[in-house]
Amino acid sequence: MKHSYKTHGTCSSAIEFEIDEAGILHNVKFCGGCPGNTTGVACLASGRPAREIADMLRGTDCRGRGTSCPDQLAKAIDGALAE
């Protein structure tokens, strides 16, 4: 299922991704943000269990903001899995 999440407190403005019926994360795409970092996170996350990725990235901080693009991806995954 395709999901879109509006981020909060980060340079990226949204995250798009899919989670298949087996709980695997696919097609992760950050809209905005630091291109190298967000592309790297997206590549590393795609093809792995969504729950595992959320657990791994949750709480990552960027420059004392209390969140980051990876943390926002974790929140997006949590929300999608709760649906």
mmCIF file of the N, C-alpha and C atoms, coordinates in Angstrom:
data_MODEL
# 
_entry.id   MODEL 
# 
loop_
_atom_site.group_PDB 
_atom_site.id 
_atom_site.type_symbol 
_atom_site.label_atom_id 
_atom_site.label_alt_id 
_atom_site.label_comp_id 
_atom_site.label_asym_id 
_atom_site.label_entity_id 
_atom_site.label_seq_id 
_atom_site.pdbx_PDB_ins_code 
_atom_site.Cartn_x 
_atom_site.Cartn_y 
_atom_site.Cartn_z 
_atom_site.occupancy 
_atom_site.B_iso_or_equiv 
_atom_site.pdbx_formal_charge 
_atom_site.auth_seq_id 
_atom_site.auth_comp_id 
_atom_site.auth_asym_id 
_atom_site.auth_atom_id 
_atom_site.pdbx_PDB_model_num 
ATOM 1   N N  . MET A 1 1  ? 0.835  -1.168 0.000  1.00 0.00 ? 1  MET A N  1 
ATOM 2   C CA . MET A 1 1  ? 0.000  0.000  0.000  1.00 0.00 ? 1  MET A CA 1 
ATOM 3   C C  . MET A 1 1  ? 0.890  1.245  0.000  1.00 0.00 ? 1  MET A C  1 
ATOM 4   N N  . LYS A 1 2  ? 0.527  2.239  -0.796 1.00 0.00 ? 2  LYS A N  1 
ATOM 5   C CA . LYS A 1 2  ? 1.291  3.469  -0.912 1.00 0.00 ? 2  LYS A CA 1 
ATOM 6   C C  . LYS A 1 2  ? 0.900  4.447  0.197  1.00 0.00 ? 2  LYS A C  1 
ATOM 7   N N  . HIS A 1 3  ? 1.914  5.108  0.780  1.00 0.00 ? 3  HIS A N  1 
ATOM 8   C CA . HIS A 1 3  ? 1.697  6.051  1.873  1.00 0.00 ? 3  HIS A CA 1 
ATOM 9   C C  . HIS A 1 3  ? 2.434  7.353  1.591  1.00 0.00 ? 3  HIS A C  1 
ATOM 10  N N  . SER A 1 4  ? 1.902  8.437  2.114  1.00 0.00 ? 4  SER A N  1 
ATOM 11  C CA . SER A 1 4  ? 2.548  9.744  2.057  1.00 0.00 ? 4  SER A CA 1 
ATOM 12  C C  . SER A 1 4  ? 2.450  10.355 3.445  1.00 0.00 ? 4  SER A C  1 
ATOM 13  N N  . TYR A 1 5  ? 3.560  10.917 3.906  1.00 0.00 ? 5  TYR A N  1 
ATOM 14  C CA . TYR A 1 5  ? 3.624  11.475 5.257  1.00 0.00 ? 5  TYR A CA 1 
ATOM 15  C C  . TYR A 1 5  ? 4.217  12.865 5.191  1.00 0.00 ? 5  TYR A C  1 
ATOM 16  N N  . LYS A 1 6  ? 3.536  13.846 5.747  1.00 0.00 ? 6  LYS A N  1 
ATOM 17  C CA . LYS A 1 6  ? 4.054  15.209 5.831  1.00 0.00 ? 6  LYS A CA 1 
ATOM 18  C C  . LYS A 1 6  ? 4.968  15.293 7.041  1.00 0.00 ? 6  LYS A C  1 
ATOM 19  N N  . THR A 1 7  ? 6.221  15.636 6.810  1.00 0.00 ? 7  THR A N  1 
ATOM 20  C CA . THR A 1 7  ? 7.200  15.677 7.896  1.00 0.00 ? 7  THR A CA 1 
ATOM 21  C C  . THR A 1 7  ? 7.063  16.949 8.723  1.00 0.00 ? 7  THR A C  1 
ATOM 22  N N  . HIS A 1 8  ? 7.647  16.913 9.912  1.00 0.00 ? 8  HIS A N  1 
ATOM 23  C CA . HIS A 1 8  ? 7.604  18.042 10.843 1.00 0.00 ? 8  HIS A CA 1 
ATOM 24  C C  . HIS A 1 8  ? 8.994  18.247 11.428 1.00 0.00 ? 8  HIS A C  1 
ATOM 25  N N  . GLY A 1 9  ? 9.506  19.480 11.356 1.00 0.00 ? 9  GLY A N  1 
ATOM 26  C CA . GLY A 1 9  ? 10.782 19.811 11.981 1.00 0.00 ? 9  GLY A CA 1 
ATOM 27  C C  . GLY A 1 9  ? 12.014 19.404 11.207 1.00 0.00 ? 9  GLY A C  1 
ATOM 28  N N  . THR A 1 10 ? 11.851 19.093 9.925  1.00 0.00 ? 10 THR A N  1 
ATOM 29  C CA . THR A 1 10 ? 13.000 18.685 9.109  1.00 0.00 ? 10 THR A CA 1 
ATOM 30  C C  . THR A 1 10 ? 13.052 19.488 7.815  1.00 0.00 ? 10 THR A C  1 
ATOM 31  N N  . CYS A 1 11 ? 14.178 19.374 7.124  1.00 0.00 ? 11 CYS A N  1 
ATOM 32  C CA . CYS A 1 11 ? 14.336 20.043 5.828  1.00 0.00 ? 11 CYS A CA 1 
ATOM 33  C C  . CYS A 1 11 ? 13.467 19.378 4.757  1.00 0.00 ? 11 CYS A C  1 
ATOM 34  N N  . SER A 1 12 ? 13.263 18.089 4.866  1.00 0.00 ? 12 SER A N  1 
ATOM 35  C CA . SER A 1 12 ? 12.359 17.425 3.919  1.00 0.00 ? 12 SER A CA 1 
ATOM 36  C C  . SER A 1 12 ? 10.926 17.802 4.272  1.00 0.00 ? 12 SER A C  1 
ATOM 37  N N  . SER A 1 13 ? 10.071 17.828 3.269  1.00 0.00 ? 13 SER A N  1 
ATOM 38  C CA . SER A 1 13 ? 8.681  18.235 3.502  1.00 0.00 ? 13 SER A CA 1 
ATOM 39  C C  . SER A 1 13 ? 7.711  17.061 3.552  1.00 0.00 ? 13 SER A C  1 
ATOM 40  N N  . ALA A 1 14 ? 8.105  15.933 2.969  1.00 0.00 ? 14 ALA A N  1 
ATOM 41  C CA . ALA A 1 14 ? 7.228  14.761 2.931  1.00 0.00 ? 14 ALA A CA 1 
ATOM 42  C C  . ALA A 1 14 ? 8.054  13.514 2.638  1.00 0.00 ? 14 ALA A C  1 
ATOM 43  N N  . ILE A 1 15 ? 7.459  12.384 2.948  1.00 0.00 ? 15 ILE A N  1 
ATOM 44  C CA . ILE A 1 15 ? 8.066  11.085 2.626  1.00 0.00 ? 15 ILE A CA 1 
ATOM 45  C C  . ILE A 1 15 ? 6.990  10.231 1.980  1.00 0.00 ? 15 ILE A C  1 
ATOM 46  N N  . GLU A 1 16 ? 7.332  9.608  0.871  1.00 0.00 ? 16 GLU A N  1 
ATOM 47  C CA . GLU A 1 16 ? 6.439  8.664  0.205  1.00 0.00 ? 16 GLU A CA 1 
ATOM 48  C C  . GLU A 1 16 ? 7.080  7.290  0.288  1.00 0.00 ? 16 GLU A C  1 
ATOM 49  N N  . PHE A 1 17 ? 6.254  6.273  0.482  1.00 0.00 ? 17 PHE A N  1 
ATOM 50  C CA . PHE A 1 17 ? 6.777  4.910  0.588  1.00 0.00 ? 17 PHE A CA 1 
ATOM 51  C C  . PHE A 1 17 ? 5.643  3.917  0.435  1.00 0.00 ? 17 PHE A C  1 
ATOM 52  N N  . GLU A 1 18 ? 6.005  2.664  0.265  1.00 0.00 ? 18 GLU A N  1 
ATOM 53  C CA . GLU A 1 18 ? 5.040  1.572  0.203  1.00 0.00 ? 18 GLU A CA 1 
ATOM 54  C C  . GLU A 1 18 ? 5.442  0.498  1.197  1.00 0.00 ? 18 GLU A C  1 
ATOM 55  N N  . ILE A 1 19 ? 4.441  -0.155 1.762  1.00 0.00 ? 19 ILE A N  1 
ATOM 56  C CA . ILE A 1 19 ? 4.660  -1.334 2.595  1.00 0.00 ? 19 ILE A CA 1 
ATOM 57  C C  . ILE A 1 19 ? 3.809  -2.447 2.003  1.00 0.00 ? 19 ILE A C  1 
ATOM 58  N N  . ASP A 1 20 ? 4.453  -3.555 1.639  1.00 0.00 ? 20 ASP A N  1 
ATOM 59  C CA . ASP A 1 20 ? 3.696  -4.648 1.027  1.00 0.00 ? 20 ASP A CA 1 
ATOM 60  C C  . ASP A 1 20 ? 3.011  -5.502 2.089  1.00 0.00 ? 20 ASP A C  1 
ATOM 61  N N  . GLU A 1 21 ? 2.274  -6.491 1.648  1.00 0.00 ? 21 GLU A N  1 
ATOM 62  C CA . GLU A 1 21 ? 1.487  -7.328 2.558  1.00 0.00 ? 21 GLU A CA 1 
ATOM 63  C C  . GLU A 1 21 ? 2.346  -8.137 3.526  1.00 0.00 ? 21 GLU A C  1 
ATOM 64  N N  . ALA A 1 22 ? 3.626  -8.297 3.196  1.00 0.00 ? 22 ALA A N  1 
ATOM 65  C CA . ALA A 1 22 ? 4.545  -9.008 4.088  1.00 0.00 ? 22 ALA A CA 1 
ATOM 66  C C  . ALA A 1 22 ? 5.240  -8.058 5.062  1.00 0.00 ? 22 ALA A C  1 
ATOM 67  N N  . GLY A 1 23 ? 4.914  -6.752 4.991  1.00 0.00 ? 23 GLY A N  1 
ATOM 68  C CA . GLY A 1 23 ? 5.515  -5.778 5.890  1.00 0.00 ? 23 GLY A CA 1 
ATOM 69  C C  . GLY A 1 23 ? 6.863  -5.245 5.436  1.00 0.00 ? 23 GLY A C  1 
ATOM 70  N N  . ILE A 1 24 ? 7.160  -5.429 4.151  1.00 0.00 ? 24 ILE A N  1 
ATOM 71  C CA . ILE A 1 24 ? 8.442  -4.980 3.603  1.00 0.00 ? 24 ILE A CA 1 
ATOM 72  C C  . ILE A 1 24 ? 8.283  -3.573 3.027  1.00 0.00 ? 24 ILE A C  1 
ATOM 73  N N  . LEU A 1 25 ? 9.255  -2.733 3.293  1.00 0.00 ? 25 LEU A N  1 
ATOM 74  C CA . LEU A 1 25 ? 9.262  -1.342 2.855  1.00 0.00 ? 25 LEU A CA 1 
ATOM 75  C C  . LEU A 1 25 ? 9.809  -1.244 1.432  1.00 0.00 ? 25 LEU A C  1 
ATOM 76  N N  . HIS A 1 26 ? 9.155  -0.446 0.586  1.00 0.00 ? 26 HIS A N  1 
ATOM 77  C CA . HIS A 1 26 ? 9.581  -0.262 -0.806 1.00 0.00 ? 26 HIS A CA 1 
ATOM 78  C C  . HIS A 1 26 ? 9.422  1.190  -1.226 1.00 0.00 ? 26 HIS A C  1 
ATOM 79  N N  . ASN A 1 27 ? 10.172 1.570  -2.253 1.00 0.00 ? 27 ASN A N  1 
ATOM 80  C CA . ASN A 1 27 ? 10.012 2.857  -2.943 1.00 0.00 ? 27 ASN A CA 1 
ATOM 81  C C  . ASN A 1 27 ? 9.989  4.044  -1.996 1.00 0.00 ? 27 ASN A C  1 
ATOM 82  N N  . VAL A 1 28 ? 10.944 4.098  -1.078 1.00 0.00 ? 28 VAL A N  1 
ATOM 83  C CA . VAL A 1 28 ? 11.044 5.215  -0.142 1.00 0.00 ? 28 VAL A CA 1 
ATOM 84  C C  . VAL A 1 28 ? 11.591 6.428  -0.883 1.00 0.00 ? 28 VAL A C  1 
ATOM 85  N N  . LYS A 1 29 ? 10.896 7.558  -0.747 1.00 0.00 ? 29 LYS A N  1 
ATOM 86  C CA . LYS A 1 29 ? 11.323 8.788  -1.408 1.00 0.00 ? 29 LYS A CA 1 
ATOM 87  C C  . LYS A 1 29 ? 11.058 9.973  -0.490 1.00 0.00 ? 29 LYS A C  1 
ATOM 88  N N  . PHE A 1 30 ? 12.121 10.715 -0.188 1.00 0.00 ? 30 PHE A N  1 
ATOM 89  C CA . PHE A 1 30 ? 12.004 11.937 0.593  1.00 0.00 ? 30 PHE A CA 1 
ATOM 90  C C  . PHE A 1 30 ? 11.824 13.095 -0.378 1.00 0.00 ? 30 PHE A C  1 
ATOM 91  N N  . CYS A 1 31 ? 10.932 14.011 -0.050 1.00 0.00 ? 31 CYS A N  1 
ATOM 92  C CA . CYS A 1 31 ? 10.727 15.221 -0.848 1.00 0.00 ? 31 CYS A CA 1 
ATOM 93  C C  . CYS A 1 31 ? 11.484 16.340 -0.152 1.00 0.00 ? 31 CYS A C  1 
ATOM 94  N N  . GLY A 1 32 ? 12.596 16.759 -0.742 1.00 0.00 ? 32 GLY A N  1 
ATOM 95  C CA . GLY A 1 32 ? 13.450 17.770 -0.134 1.00 0.00 ? 32 GLY A CA 1 
ATOM 96  C C  . GLY A 1 32 ? 14.428 17.132 0.822  1.00 0.00 ? 32 GLY A C  1 
ATOM 97  N N  . GLY A 1 33 ? 15.079 17.968 1.609  1.00 0.00 ? 33 GLY A N  1 
ATOM 98  C CA . GLY A 1 33 ? 16.084 17.467 2.542  1.00 0.00 ? 33 GLY A CA 1 
ATOM 99  C C  . GLY A 1 33 ? 17.453 17.416 1.889  1.00 0.00 ? 33 GLY A C  1 
ATOM 100 N N  . CYS A 1 34 ? 18.419 16.914 2.610  1.00 0.00 ? 34 CYS A N  1 
ATOM 101 C CA . CYS A 1 34 ? 19.785 16.782 2.097  1.00 0.00 ? 34 CYS A CA 1 
ATOM 102 C C  . CYS A 1 34 ? 19.834 15.594 1.145  1.00 0.00 ? 34 CYS A C  1 
ATOM 103 N N  . PRO A 1 35 ? 20.015 15.834 -0.156 1.00 0.00 ? 35 PRO A N  1 
ATOM 104 C CA . PRO A 1 35 ? 19.881 14.759 -1.143 1.00 0.00 ? 35 PRO A CA 1 
ATOM 105 C C  . PRO A 1 35 ? 20.732 13.516 -0.873 1.00 0.00 ? 35 PRO A C  1 
ATOM 106 N N  . GLY A 1 36 ? 21.981 13.702 -0.496 1.00 0.00 ? 36 GLY A N  1 
ATOM 107 C CA . GLY A 1 36 ? 22.830 12.533 -0.252 1.00 0.00 ? 36 GLY A CA 1 
ATOM 108 C C  . GLY A 1 36 ? 22.341 11.701 0.910  1.00 0.00 ? 36 GLY A C  1 
ATOM 109 N N  . ASN A 1 37 ? 21.996 12.363 1.993  1.00 0.00 ? 37 ASN A N  1 
ATOM 110 C CA . ASN A 1 37 ? 21.543 11.639 3.189  1.00 0.00 ? 37 ASN A CA 1 
ATOM 111 C C  . ASN A 1 37 ? 20.198 10.971 2.971  1.00 0.00 ? 37 ASN A C  1 
ATOM 112 N N  . THR A 1 38 ? 19.232 11.711 2.425  1.00 0.00 ? 38 THR A N  1 
ATOM 113 C CA . THR A 1 38 ? 17.901 11.123 2.268  1.00 0.00 ? 38 THR A CA 1 
ATOM 114 C C  . THR A 1 38 ? 17.899 10.013 1.222  1.00 0.00 ? 38 THR A C  1 
ATOM 115 N N  . THR A 1 39 ? 18.683 10.177 0.168  1.00 0.00 ? 39 THR A N  1 
ATOM 116 C CA . THR A 1 39 ? 18.781 9.110  -0.834 1.00 0.00 ? 39 THR A CA 1 
ATOM 117 C C  . THR A 1 39 ? 19.431 7.877  -0.225 1.00 0.00 ? 39 THR A C  1 
ATOM 118 N N  . GLY A 1 40 ? 20.462 8.082  0.590  1.00 0.00 ? 40 GLY A N  1 
ATOM 119 C CA . GLY A 1 40 ? 21.129 6.962  1.252  1.00 0.00 ? 40 GLY A CA 1 
ATOM 120 C C  . GLY A 1 40 ? 20.207 6.226  2.203  1.00 0.00 ? 40 GLY A C  1 
ATOM 121 N N  . VAL A 1 41 ? 19.481 6.966  3.028  1.00 0.00 ? 41 VAL A N  1 
ATOM 122 C CA . VAL A 1 41 ? 18.537 6.345  3.960  1.00 0.00 ? 41 VAL A CA 1 
ATOM 123 C C  . VAL A 1 41 ? 17.478 5.570  3.190  1.00 0.00 ? 41 VAL A C  1 
ATOM 124 N N  . ALA A 1 42 ? 16.960 6.170  2.115  1.00 0.00 ? 42 ALA A N  1 
ATOM 125 C CA . ALA A 1 42 ? 15.928 5.508  1.308  1.00 0.00 ? 42 ALA A CA 1 
ATOM 126 C C  . ALA A 1 42 ? 16.446 4.199  0.723  1.00 0.00 ? 42 ALA A C  1 
ATOM 127 N N  . CYS A 1 43 ? 17.665 4.220  0.197  1.00 0.00 ? 43 CYS A N  1 
ATOM 128 C CA . CYS A 1 43 ? 18.237 2.996  -0.390 1.00 0.00 ? 43 CYS A CA 1 
ATOM 129 C C  . CYS A 1 43 ? 18.463 1.914  0.654  1.00 0.00 ? 43 CYS A C  1 
ATOM 130 N N  . LEU A 1 44 ? 18.954 2.310  1.823  1.00 0.00 ? 44 LEU A N  1 
ATOM 131 C CA . LEU A 1 44 ? 19.203 1.325  2.880  1.00 0.00 ? 44 LEU A CA 1 
ATOM 132 C C  . LEU A 1 44 ? 17.920 0.753  3.463  1.00 0.00 ? 44 LEU A C  1 
ATOM 133 N N  . ALA A 1 45 ? 16.855 1.557  3.487  1.00 0.00 ? 45 ALA A N  1 
ATOM 134 C CA . ALA A 1 45 ? 15.589 1.117  4.083  1.00 0.00 ? 45 ALA A CA 1 
ATOM 135 C C  . ALA A 1 45 ? 14.771 0.238  3.145  1.00 0.00 ? 45 ALA A C  1 
ATOM 136 N N  . SER A 1 46 ? 14.814 0.524  1.866  1.00 0.00 ? 46 SER A N  1 
ATOM 137 C CA . SER A 1 46 ? 13.982 -0.213 0.896  1.00 0.00 ? 46 SER A CA 1 
ATOM 138 C C  . SER A 1 46 ? 14.362 -1.685 0.842  1.00 0.00 ? 46 SER A C  1 
ATOM 139 N N  . GLY A 1 47 ? 13.342 -2.533 0.856  1.00 0.00 ? 47 GLY A N  1 
ATOM 140 C CA . GLY A 1 47 ? 13.552 -3.974 0.778  1.00 0.00 ? 47 GLY A CA 1 
ATOM 141 C C  . GLY A 1 47 ? 13.713 -4.646 2.129  1.00 0.00 ? 47 GLY A C  1 
ATOM 142 N N  . ARG A 1 48 ? 13.619 -3.870 3.200  1.00 0.00 ? 48 ARG A N  1 
ATOM 143 C CA . ARG A 1 48 ? 13.771 -4.426 4.546  1.00 0.00 ? 48 ARG A CA 1 
ATOM 144 C C  . ARG A 1 48 ? 12.442 -4.358 5.293  1.00 0.00 ? 48 ARG A C  1 
ATOM 145 N N  . PRO A 1 49 ? 12.288 -5.118 6.348  1.00 0.00 ? 49 PRO A N  1 
ATOM 146 C CA . PRO A 1 49 ? 11.046 -5.072 7.121  1.00 0.00 ? 49 PRO A CA 1 
ATOM 147 C C  . PRO A 1 49 ? 10.796 -3.672 7.676  1.00 0.00 ? 49 PRO A C  1 
ATOM 148 N N  . ALA A 1 50 ? 9.601  -3.163 7.445  1.00 0.00 ? 50 ALA A N  1 
ATOM 149 C CA . ALA A 1 50 ? 9.239  -1.813 7.866  1.00 0.00 ? 50 ALA A CA 1 
ATOM 150 C C  . ALA A 1 50 ? 9.412  -1.638 9.373  1.00 0.00 ? 50 ALA A C  1 
ATOM 151 N N  . ARG A 1 51 ? 8.968  -2.591 10.164 1.00 0.00 ? 51 ARG A N  1 
ATOM 152 C CA . ARG A 1 51 ? 9.079  -2.496 11.623 1.00 0.00 ? 51 ARG A CA 1 
ATOM 153 C C  . ARG A 1 51 ? 10.549 -2.394 12.040 1.00 0.00 ? 51 ARG A C  1 
ATOM 154 N N  . GLU A 1 52 ? 11.412 -3.184 11.425 1.00 0.00 ? 52 GLU A N  1 
ATOM 155 C CA . GLU A 1 52 ? 12.847 -3.156 11.731 1.00 0.00 ? 52 GLU A CA 1 
ATOM 156 C C  . GLU A 1 52 ? 13.436 -1.772 11.444 1.00 0.00 ? 52 GLU A C  1 
ATOM 157 N N  . ILE A 1 53 ? 13.072 -1.189 10.307 1.00 0.00 ? 53 ILE A N  1 
ATOM 158 C CA . ILE A 1 53 ? 13.580 0.124  9.934  1.00 0.00 ? 53 ILE A CA 1 
ATOM 159 C C  . ILE A 1 53 ? 13.083 1.182  10.924 1.00 0.00 ? 53 ILE A C  1 
ATOM 160 N N  . ALA A 1 54 ? 11.806 1.147  11.264 1.00 0.00 ? 54 ALA A N  1 
ATOM 161 C CA . ALA A 1 54 ? 11.249 2.116  12.217 1.00 0.00 ? 54 ALA A CA 1 
ATOM 162 C C  . ALA A 1 54 ? 11.969 2.017  13.562 1.00 0.00 ? 54 ALA A C  1 
ATOM 163 N N  . ASP A 1 55 ? 12.170 0.803  14.041 1.00 0.00 ? 55 ASP A N  1 
ATOM 164 C CA . ASP A 1 55 ? 12.841 0.610  15.325 1.00 0.00 ? 55 ASP A CA 1 
ATOM 165 C C  . ASP A 1 55 ? 14.289 1.110  15.284 1.00 0.00 ? 55 ASP A C  1 
ATOM 166 N N  . MET A 1 56 ? 14.949 0.934  14.159 1.00 0.00 ? 56 MET A N  1 
ATOM 167 C CA . MET A 1 56 ? 16.340 1.333  14.004 1.00 0.00 ? 56 MET A CA 1 
ATOM 168 C C  . MET A 1 56 ? 16.496 2.861  13.931 1.00 0.00 ? 56 MET A C  1 
ATOM 169 N N  . LEU A 1 57 ? 15.566 3.531  13.257 1.00 0.00 ? 57 LEU A N  1 
ATOM 170 C CA . LEU A 1 57 ? 15.716 4.963  12.995 1.00 0.00 ? 57 LEU A CA 1 
ATOM 171 C C  . LEU A 1 57 ? 15.047 5.870  14.026 1.00 0.00 ? 57 LEU A C  1 
ATOM 172 N N  . ARG A 1 58 ? 14.096 5.326  14.770 1.00 0.00 ? 58 ARG A N  1 
ATOM 173 C CA . ARG A 1 58 ? 13.343 6.134  15.741 1.00 0.00 ? 58 ARG A CA 1 
ATOM 174 C C  . ARG A 1 58 ? 14.288 6.809  16.726 1.00 0.00 ? 58 ARG A C  1 
ATOM 175 N N  . GLY A 1 59 ? 14.082 8.126  16.932 1.00 0.00 ? 59 GLY A N  1 
ATOM 176 C CA . GLY A 1 59 ? 14.867 8.878  17.904 1.00 0.00 ? 59 GLY A CA 1 
ATOM 177 C C  . GLY A 1 59 ? 16.130 9.508  17.357 1.00 0.00 ? 59 GLY A C  1 
ATOM 178 N N  . THR A 1 60 ? 16.457 9.285  16.094 1.00 0.00 ? 60 THR A N  1 
ATOM 179 C CA . THR A 1 60 ? 17.631 9.916  15.495 1.00 0.00 ? 60 THR A CA 1 
ATOM 180 C C  . THR A 1 60 ? 17.424 11.428 15.482 1.00 0.00 ? 60 THR A C  1 
ATOM 181 N N  . ASP A 1 61 ? 18.410 12.170 15.984 1.00 0.00 ? 61 ASP A N  1 
ATOM 182 C CA . ASP A 1 61 ? 18.299 13.625 16.082 1.00 0.00 ? 61 ASP A CA 1 
ATOM 183 C C  . ASP A 1 61 ? 19.211 14.304 15.061 1.00 0.00 ? 61 ASP A C  1 
ATOM 184 N N  . CYS A 1 62 ? 18.761 15.426 14.546 1.00 0.00 ? 62 CYS A N  1 
ATOM 185 C CA . CYS A 1 62 ? 19.555 16.241 13.621 1.00 0.00 ? 62 CYS A CA 1 
ATOM 186 C C  . CYS A 1 62 ? 19.721 17.634 14.214 1.00 0.00 ? 62 CYS A C  1 
ATOM 187 N N  . ARG A 1 63 ? 20.937 17.959 14.601 1.00 0.00 ? 63 ARG A N  1 
ATOM 188 C CA . ARG A 1 63 ? 21.283 19.298 15.072 1.00 0.00 ? 63 ARG A CA 1 
ATOM 189 C C  . ARG A 1 63 ? 20.415 19.803 16.230 1.00 0.00 ? 63 ARG A C  1 
ATOM 190 N N  . GLY A 1 64 ? 20.076 18.937 17.137 1.00 0.00 ? 64 GLY A N  1 
ATOM 191 C CA . GLY A 1 64 ? 19.317 19.328 18.316 1.00 0.00 ? 64 GLY A CA 1 
ATOM 192 C C  . GLY A 1 64 ? 17.863 19.665 18.057 1.00 0.00 ? 64 GLY A C  1 
ATOM 193 N N  . ARG A 1 65 ? 17.326 19.236 16.928 1.00 0.00 ? 65 ARG A N  1 
ATOM 194 C CA . ARG A 1 65 ? 15.927 19.529 16.576 1.00 0.00 ? 65 ARG A CA 1 
ATOM 195 C C  . ARG A 1 65 ? 14.935 18.617 17.287 1.00 0.00 ? 65 ARG A C  1 
ATOM 196 N N  . GLY A 1 66 ? 15.421 17.530 17.834 1.00 0.00 ? 66 GLY A N  1 
ATOM 197 C CA . GLY A 1 66 ? 14.519 16.566 18.457 1.00 0.00 ? 66 GLY A CA 1 
ATOM 198 C C  . GLY A 1 66 ? 13.936 15.589 17.455 1.00 0.00 ? 66 GLY A C  1 
ATOM 199 N N  . THR A 1 67 ? 14.313 15.718 16.209 1.00 0.00 ? 67 THR A N  1 
ATOM 200 C CA . THR A 1 67 ? 13.871 14.809 15.145 1.00 0.00 ? 67 THR A CA 1 
ATOM 201 C C  . THR A 1 67 ? 14.874 14.896 14.004 1.00 0.00 ? 67 THR A C  1 
ATOM 202 N N  . SER A 1 68 ? 14.622 14.160 12.954 1.00 0.00 ? 68 SER A N  1 
ATOM 203 C CA . SER A 1 68 ? 15.476 14.141 11.763 1.00 0.00 ? 68 SER A CA 1 
ATOM 204 C C  . SER A 1 68 ? 14.688 13.484 10.646 1.00 0.00 ? 68 SER A C  1 
ATOM 205 N N  . CYS A 1 69 ? 15.234 13.479 9.457  1.00 0.00 ? 69 CYS A N  1 
ATOM 206 C CA . CYS A 1 69 ? 14.557 12.777 8.355  1.00 0.00 ? 69 CYS A CA 1 
ATOM 207 C C  . CYS A 1 69 ? 14.406 11.281 8.664  1.00 0.00 ? 69 CYS A C  1 
ATOM 208 N N  . PRO A 1 70 ? 15.457 10.606 9.187  1.00 0.00 ? 70 PRO A N  1 
ATOM 209 C CA . PRO A 1 70 ? 15.271 9.197  9.556  1.00 0.00 ? 70 PRO A CA 1 
ATOM 210 C C  . PRO A 1 70 ? 14.215 9.006  10.646 1.00 0.00 ? 70 PRO A C  1 
ATOM 211 N N  . ASP A 1 71 ? 14.202 9.874  11.649 1.00 0.00 ? 71 ASP A N  1 
ATOM 212 C CA . ASP A 1 71 ? 13.195 9.790  12.704 1.00 0.00 ? 71 ASP A CA 1 
ATOM 213 C C  . ASP A 1 71 ? 11.797 10.001 12.134 1.00 0.00 ? 71 ASP A C  1 
ATOM 214 N N  . GLN A 1 72 ? 11.651 10.924 11.201 1.00 0.00 ? 72 GLN A N  1 
ATOM 215 C CA . GLN A 1 72 ? 10.361 11.163 10.572 1.00 0.00 ? 72 GLN A CA 1 
ATOM 216 C C  . GLN A 1 72 ? 9.918  9.949  9.760  1.00 0.00 ? 72 GLN A C  1 
ATOM 217 N N  . LEU A 1 73 ? 10.875 9.253  9.125  1.00 0.00 ? 73 LEU A N  1 
ATOM 218 C CA . LEU A 1 73 ? 10.524 8.019  8.416  1.00 0.00 ? 73 LEU A CA 1 
ATOM 219 C C  . LEU A 1 73 ? 10.001 6.991  9.413  1.00 0.00 ? 73 LEU A C  1 
ATOM 220 N N  . ALA A 1 74 ? 10.636 6.874  10.568 1.00 0.00 ? 74 ALA A N  1 
ATOM 221 C CA . ALA A 1 74 ? 10.159 5.939  11.603 1.00 0.00 ? 74 ALA A CA 1 
ATOM 222 C C  . ALA A 1 74 ? 8.735  6.283  12.014 1.00 0.00 ? 74 ALA A C  1 
ATOM 223 N N  . LYS A 1 75 ? 8.451  7.568  12.213 1.00 0.00 ? 75 LYS A N  1 
ATOM 224 C CA . LYS A 1 75 ? 7.099  7.988  12.589 1.00 0.00 ? 75 LYS A CA 1 
ATOM 225 C C  . LYS A 1 75 ? 6.104  7.702  11.474 1.00 0.00 ? 75 LYS A C  1 
ATOM 226 N N  . ALA A 1 76 ? 6.525  7.906  10.243 1.00 0.00 ? 76 ALA A N  1 
ATOM 227 C CA . ALA A 1 76 ? 5.651  7.632  9.096  1.00 0.00 ? 76 ALA A CA 1 
ATOM 228 C C  . ALA A 1 76 ? 5.320  6.133  9.031  1.00 0.00 ? 76 ALA A C  1 
ATOM 229 N N  . ILE A 1 77 ? 6.321  5.304  9.229  1.00 0.00 ? 77 ILE A N  1 
ATOM 230 C CA . ILE A 1 77 ? 6.116  3.844  9.208  1.00 0.00 ? 77 ILE A CA 1 
ATOM 231 C C  . ILE A 1 77 ? 5.194  3.437  10.364 1.00 0.00 ? 77 ILE A C  1 
ATOM 232 N N  . ASP A 1 78 ? 5.445  3.971  11.561 1.00 0.00 ? 78 ASP A N  1 
ATOM 233 C CA . ASP A 1 78 ? 4.587  3.654  12.703 1.00 0.00 ? 78 ASP A CA 1 
ATOM 234 C C  . ASP A 1 78 ? 3.132  3.969  12.393 1.00 0.00 ? 78 ASP A C  1 
ATOM 235 N N  . GLY A 1 79 ? 2.898  5.143  11.805 1.00 0.00 ? 79 GLY A N  1 
ATOM 236 C CA . GLY A 1 79 ? 1.537  5.529  11.457 1.00 0.00 ? 79 GLY A CA 1 
ATOM 237 C C  . GLY A 1 79 ? 0.919  4.609  10.428 1.00 0.00 ? 79 GLY A C  1 
ATOM 238 N N  . ALA A 1 80 ? 1.691  4.259  9.424  1.00 0.00 ? 80 ALA A N  1 
ATOM 239 C CA . ALA A 1 80 ? 1.182  3.385  8.364  1.00 0.00 ? 80 ALA A CA 1 
ATOM 240 C C  . ALA A 1 80 ? 0.860  1.992  8.906  1.00 0.00 ? 80 ALA A C  1 
ATOM 241 N N  . LEU A 1 81 ? 1.702  1.475  9.780  1.00 0.00 ? 81 LEU A N  1 
ATOM 242 C CA . LEU A 1 81 ? 1.466  0.136  10.324 1.00 0.00 ? 81 LEU A CA 1 
ATOM 243 C C  . LEU A 1 81 ? 0.283  0.133  11.295 1.00 0.00 ? 81 LEU A C  1 
ATOM 244 N N  . ALA A 1 82 ? -0.027 1.271  11.880 1.00 0.00 ? 82 ALA A N  1 
ATOM 245 C CA . ALA A 1 82 ? -1.145 1.369  12.807 1.00 0.00 ? 82 ALA A CA 1 
ATOM 246 C C  . ALA A 1 82 ? -2.485 1.425  12.085 1.00 0.00 ? 82 ALA A C  1 
ATOM 247 N N  . GLU A 1 83 ? -2.467 1.747  10.801 1.00 0.00 ? 83 GLU A N  1 
ATOM 248 C CA . GLU A 1 83 ? -3.725 1.855  10.028 1.00 0.00 ? 83 GLU A CA 1 
ATOM 249 C C  . GLU A 1 83 ? -4.391 0.509  9.856  1.00 0.00 ? 83 GLU A C  1 
# 
